[in-house]
């Protein structure tokens, strides 16, 4: 029987293109260089172009783990891949398919049984992105019961979006171990000011500011905070 996973995290975000993969890949590179046994899953992926697989979310995660971006590894990491850059339910319908959320959850649970130190499960889009007619990413997260890393931007409006995501996650008793403020291309105020306001409105929340481009020391610091929650 495999030794239980030491620590797993679900990487989610306040919306699309906020930086889940950027944060996840940075953590994976750090843990890999530290000699940890790691793995990542991006089970559901829309907007996938096989000709550009290396620059896809799945491709970036595989490269961060030192793995080739080939069909076998893509199938292992991201089995539900769709071409249309839409919400997963819509992208699947474009191909005459549907997504079974229970199958996605079961797939993740099997992988979480492997002999690893750290596993990242990356969601798709934001917390409430639809997977099917009835289920959202939030339902998937609740089914896995993993602590969440919530990635947020630093654009105008991010405070409301982040507090809304935290409130929704709380309704399903999903613990958020940290909020990562991933610097947006346009940031109206310094990251630390946004972090301070978030802390004022959400007691006890841990906020990490990630300036772009982030370096190895930044991800080492983030990893250290996550490791202390184990």
Phi, psi and omega in degrees: 000139180291147173293139182299149175302136179290312185204130176236147179225145173257121181266113179235182184208171178279351180182192181272146177060039178266331177129025179303312183292322178300314179292314181298316180296321178297319177294318181297317178298318179298309183295324178297314180293335178275002177081018180279153174274115190230161171201161178218153175231140169229070192303322184244125185219119174251164184072028183270128177243112183302328179289344179239033186301324184295332181261004176285167176303315180297319180297319179294322178293318179298316180295325178296332178269001180076028183249151179288148177268080179235175185300320183297315181286325175297319179295325181287323185269322186221073185290334179261086182248135182225149187281321187290135179278064184231177173301149187304321179297317179291318180298320179295317180298327178300336181254013179071028183236170171224163179252130175265104183302326179294324178292322177297315180296317180296321177301313180296317181300319179298316180293329180290348178277355184287163183279092186220161171271316182220138176230133173249130171250115181264130177283195179231127183063217181264186186301324187252021178294132180291139171257329182210191181297330185243332189257150176237177175303325179302318178296320177300313179298316180297326179291327181277331179061034175268147171295148186254145165256117181260115180266128180232161177264187178237018180285167176295123183109350185294330181297313178298315181298320182290315179295324177296315179298317179299319180295319179294317179297324179296326181297335180254013177057041177263113182289137176255112183283330176198151168257125178259112175277100183268116189305127178276160179304325177239113181241113184289336179223160177301150183301320184294332176290319177297318179299318181297320180292318178301317180293328177295327186260352180220098185302133171080001183285138175269129181235128177248129178265125182242099177287148179254139353284144178273148181251179180304322180295326179295315180287329175297319178295317178297315180299320180298321178294319179293320181296328179288347177275350183292000000 
